[in-house]
Structure formats: C-alpha cells, structure tokens
Amino acid sequence: MTRKTIVWLAAFVAIIVFISLSGQAMAQANKKLVGKTVNINKATAEEMVKNVPLMTPDLAKKIVKYRQDNGDFQVLDELLQVQGMTRDLLKRIKPFLLLEGLGGSQCTC
C-alpha cells in the first residue's frame, strides 16, 4: 500500500466512526423521556428525582429551597429562577411538572 492509500483509508475510517458516533448521540438526545407527573409546589426533592427524568438530587433540592424561600411557583417558567435550571432542561421536563391551580385543579401552565 502506498502512503497516499493509507491516508485515504484512515480518513475514510475516521469519517465512518464520526458518523456512527453522531448517530448514537442523536438517538440518545431524541430518546423519549419516561416518568410520572409531580406537583412542583408539593413534591419533595426525593419525589422529583424519582419521577422526573433528568432531575438531579441537587437541582431538586434547589427547587424545594426556592419554593420555601419564595412561596409556590405561579408558572413553570419561574423555575428558570432556580440556579441550575436551563431553558433546554425545563423544556424537556415540562411534561412531567404540574402546578396546583385555582380551586385545587392541576395545570401545566
């Protein structure tokens, strides 16, 4: 094999590996999340971690602390005030979060 052939072969293998890894990353990112809904104004940190996908123990504790310090959340976007919560994360976990609405009704406001 010539040096030029080896270089082309190495480049081809690198491209195949890159495509394979990119496909796996995209599949993981698009994976449907599974969990249970929780009332963000009533749930304990443990309940959030157990039921809300992508919820870390640290973030759940910060949510509970924020709620204790500032009162119940009025809208789910208020969670963006909690240190560590990002727009992307909130968008992904919103289907699992509820707020206690007027008259005790549940909403995903």
C-alpha positions, 0 to 999 in steps of 0.5 A: 500500500502506498502512503497516499492509500493509507491516508485515504483509508484512515480518513475514510475510517475516521469519517465512518466512526464520526458518523456512527458516533453522531448517530448514537448521540442523536438517538440518545438526545431524541430518546423519549423521556419516561416518568410520572407527573409531580406537583412542583409546589408539593413534591419533595426533592426525593419525589422529583428525582424519582419521577422526573427524568433528568432531575438531579438530587441537587437541582431538586433540592434547589427547587424545594429551597426556592419554593420555601424561600419564595412561596409556590411557583405561579408558572413553570417558567419561574423555575428558570429562577432556580440556579441550575435550571436551563431553558433546554432542561425545563423544556424537556421536563415540562411534561412531567411538572404540574402546578396546583391551580385555582380551586385545587385543579392541576395545570401545566401552565 
